Amino acid sequence: MEAKTIRFIRSGELVSLTNVPPDRTLLEVLREDLGCTGTKEGCGEGDCGACTVVLGEAEQGQLRFRAINSCIRLAHSIDGMALWTVEDLAAADGTLHPAQQAMVQCHGSQCGFCTPGFVMSLFGMYENHVCKGERITRELAQEELSGNLCRCTGYRPILDAAQQMAELPPMRVDEAAVLHQLDALAAERSAPRGSGYMAPRTLGELVALRAAHPDAQLVAGCTDVGLWVTKMHMQFAKVLDVTQVAELKRVERYDNHIAIGAAVTLTDAFAALVQDRPQLHTFAARFAGLPVRNSGTLGGNVANGSPIGDSMPLLIALGAHIVLMSPRGHREMPLEQFYTGYRKNLLEPDEVLAWIKVPRPCADEQLRAYKISKRYDDDISAVCLAVRLAVQDGVVQHVSIGAGGVAATPVRAAKTEVALRGQPWSLQTVQQATAALRSEFQPISDMRASSAYRREVLGNLLQRFWLESQGMQQINLENFKLVEATA
Amino acid sequence: MNAPEKFIAKSTPKPATGASHFHESARAQVAGAATYIDDIPEVKGTLHAAPILSNVAHGRLMGVDVREAESMPGVRAVILARDIPGDPILATFVHDEPIFAIDKVEFIGQVVGVVVADTVMHARRAARKVKLDIDPLPAILDPREAVRKKSFVLNPVVVRRGEPEQGIASAPHRLQGSLDVGGQEHFYLEGQVGYALPLEQGQWWIYSSTQHPGEIQHWVAHALGLPSSAVTVECRRMGGGFGGKETQSGHIAVWAALAAHKLRRPVKLRLDRDDDFMVTGKRHPFAYDWDVGFDDSGLITGLRLEMAANCGFSADLSGPVADRAVFHADNAYFLSDVEITSYRCKTNTQSHTAFRGFGGPQGMIVTEAILGDIARHLGLDPLDVRRRNLYGTTERNVTHYQMQVEDNILEPLLARLEQTSAYRERRAQIAAWNAKSPVIKRGLALTPVKFGISFTATFFNQAGALVHVYTDGSVQVNHGGTEMGQGLNTKVAQIVADELGLPFERERVRVTAADTSKVPNASATAASSGTDLNGRAAQYAARQVRERLAQFVAEKQNCKPEQVIFDHGQVSSPTAVMSWEQLVDDAYHARVQLWSDGFYKTPKIHYDKHTLTGRPFYYFSYGAACTEVAIDTLTGESRVLKVDILHDVGTSINPAIDIGQIEGGFIQGMGWLTTEQLVWNDKGYLATHAPSTYKIPATGDVPEHFKIELWPEPNREDNVGGSKAVGEPPFMLAISVWEALRDAASAARGGKPVHMLAPATAENVLKAIQA
């Protein structure tokens, strides 16, 4: 299959690659085609971060830096961007970048195999925070490095390095020069042809290409489809990438809702949700690791429809709607109605998911999203529960509950809602709702948790919601702080 | 030549050892310039292999249909057992493991053969198209079932002292219990990889990411039917080992070599991460039953302990691992009357193998659990019960395997940590806090570690090294150890720099790749012994070069050799001083040998492998950790809040590296006991076979308060630089996490006993609270 040329900027140079198959990963291109072996493969599924590289894109006249996993990113998706790998940071005279020098000085590398990935995540932090004059706190370092695994150090020296790199002599990317080069690349862009890797720039193009090529694999950030390639060995002659569609890269704010385009990364989508509902910050930061959030999209998470995808229980609780588009027009539906079975949904072969519409918070809204997983960060839920509730005059006026990990699809806990709606907001009501929630689903037992545990904890999370609604503090490890002074 | 007064007037520079020099590869690592096996530029014509895995846990292998695989794009050959020119059984100690499955399969993931193709993905795709005809047989998946059915890879071992039955029967208190502790995947970030290159005249070059190049050499030669001298194995560095590349890297190298042999082409085999999980062995899961008698103070008067190690389908290193579990069941405590029965269970899973601690953690955790239970039974503070049972210094100081504990620092070490961690105050604060906290409960535990240093197989405790001084004065060191991130090469370079009186800066001393053609017959870099053995061997090699140079100076300057001082790159006699470079140049022209070998064998040790008695260890490394946790009684979720560690590394050769080992070992141990859960389903399929489902600690798991202090005393035995081994002992400090979680669970149960499975996942913690 003929594939178009991939062109990107690396170390100030234009790199131009031809005949790259549409399903070839960026890591394969780096290591095997370009012989740049500094970037490592640790797992091939975006969970360890050894393959982290940084992409640069022009956004509103600024250069936006994103650390991503190259092992599950399709190489064609970086066409028109700037790329940095661990080999690109040091100065020509060998002077290390602060991200690198801090790692040396803090003894942040032992076996060194995860190190290139950490260095690139640190480089992303350097550009996004240090260069903007923002201090890197311990919490920020932990959040932004949670997608990088190290098996040797115990992380303390790496977290130290993250906090200390600002103290080293600065070394900055010449953003203006890179932007200039990206502009030049954009100007030379040709319209996508109907073969190989198709990355349309407009919604119209996308809809037309989808209708014309229902056999093409639709991808966004590829953080799940990438695994179909690396782990399931699937091959795609045609790929249709939604992430360059200008209309779908936007978050639009309206009075009553925000509309999140299907190409908006999880990082940006969660930022938009957190802007309206700050209590979601931790939940957002616990969604995978930063490199996955920087590549994956909220639309992809929703369209992929995994029963343990973390965004859907939240979106269901928020009353989100989705908008599907095709040459036949568009249709809108509540998210929970989209799913018809395990990884099955209502998307027609000529349709694409275009928007996710999320209502703005109302004044008396109480909202919590809970996630239970083996590991605090960068893990998939055994159970996820999101509860949105409004109480007026002591009576539950509105309630919507989304649950994950309990059925073949993300679901709405409709029976539990019935047990709550119109009832006095009291312990007794909550206990009845807890019983309803525990019996509403028949979750499976698997490597993440047993069925019995999932049911039990679902109910207990509703108890937690009740206790939090009563103003009780220090009952959730997510925000638990040791306050007492000890020696 | 400068006047000697000038030299004496100089301030004495600090020696290289004792300083926190950066890892010798750090600059290369952060720049992506450090080369791992898969980064080595490929020789033209290199092919790639991928394994064909059994999908049945136990069965007769009736046939292998390779037709579809062979017809796939890029495929060059399928290599099976029939293609092995030498012995089809791997050259392991027990000789019980086929290279490729022959007429039966014994676990899901057992390798039946490899597919060789022009690219990695072509090989991997085709490997899944090989059809195995397997007639299933009943599988044993649980060690307790294996004990019942007497399914063993090696015979049970019993170590006994005194009269445990009487000690239990006559005790005022008696408890019986059981415990199950899960295994652990190594999750070295660099997966298993080997690259086999056929050379001229029947010789071979093998690149292997391995802790034991000598074993790779032996295995490859054996499989190819060649003498060891025909095979050279090189490893510059590993991207992590942790015991997982002690034997398991051998399989990969042998498979690559067999493919290369058949095709007469270089063949590389790099396991996909999921295959790595499915194929290679892990830390042994253990199951225990115990019966203990004790007095009112918690002193153990009799203990009977049965330990069943889940060894998987073959022996591999299970014998010595299970032995070490027996040796460390005492941890820091004198067991006057004790019987330990150790079962080495054969099950239909991966063949479990070495992993940091090597049975030590599995030996210690059960005794720590028993002591925690005793304390709760008696209503005593667990720390008091632990201290009550510690080894003495003049009496109560002989282990159950008849070794006298001569270097015991347990009591002062625990006393110090108790004080620096404010254990007693926090115990009271936590109790008061828990009384008022309905959902979150906090827990605290302070546990010790005493870990025996030396390979229990005495003959492994030997090492060799080469020190080469070139005519420009630069120095190359080669030794039999391997670098896996632990900083061995950095420490060895520091030791050699000091021995030659050279400043450490500017890479005057370089350590080169482990290479079987340089130092032969080297033991695995394992058992925490890398620096003790190889550092000493390198020191001896350097010393011989220095002594030859001193002799040369003495003859020229008419003084005694011991009057020649090597310091900071200068060499001085009573009458002259010259630069190291000048001396080396002069010596070369005077035909002085500027290189030497060095050899070291650990003194004092001996051990009877039949009775498990003797002095298997040269010395003990000690440490203790005080850990505070919080648990959520609604969900079982937990967090480690505070950790204070006091650890004994003797006189540290490199404090930053040692602290790195302590922190890294602790966090890895914490993972073993909290989030790292291996789940095999009822068919024997490992369901957690990738980082998406198997969760090692991440940045968010690091406790906010994480303080390490080093015990300020040199090794009481004569060891290199006064140091102590550090690789494994800190791993077991994490038992304090598990005990703290049990303490918190007990608080949630109103002080009642706690039976908690390890790892303490949220589900297991909730179960323990509600049981």
Interface residues (C-beta under 8 A of the other chain):
Chain A: R31 E32 G35 C36 T37 G38 T39 K40 E41 G42 C43 G44 E45 D47 C48 A50 T85 V86 E87 L89 A90 L96 A99 Q100 Q101 M103 V104 Q105 H107 G108 S109 Q110 C111 G112 F113 C114 T115 P116 V119 R138 A141 Q142 E143 L145 S146 N148 L149 C150 R151 C152 T153 G154 Y155 R156 P157 I158 L159 T230 K231 H233 G289 I372 S373 K374 R375 Y376 D377 D378 D379 I380 A382 D446 M447 R448 A449 S450 Y453 E456 V457 N460 L461 Q463 R464 L467 M472 Q474 I475 N476 L477 F480 L482 E484 T486 A487
Chain B: S20 F22 H23 S25 A26 R27 A28 Q29 V30 A31 G32 A33 A34 T35 Y36 D38 D39 P41 T119 M121 R124 R125 R128 H186 F187 Y188 L189 E190 G191 R237 M238 G239 G240 G241 F242 D272 R273 D274 S421 A422 E425 R426 Q429 W433 S437 P438 V439 I440 M484 G485 Q486 G487 A630 D632 L634 T635 G636 E637 S638 R639 L641 K642 A656 I657 I659 G660 E663 G664 G665 F666 I667 Q668 T675 Q677 V679 N681 A687 T688 A690 P691 S692 T693 K695 I696 P697 A698 T699 G700 D701 V702 E704 F706 T761 A762 E763 L766
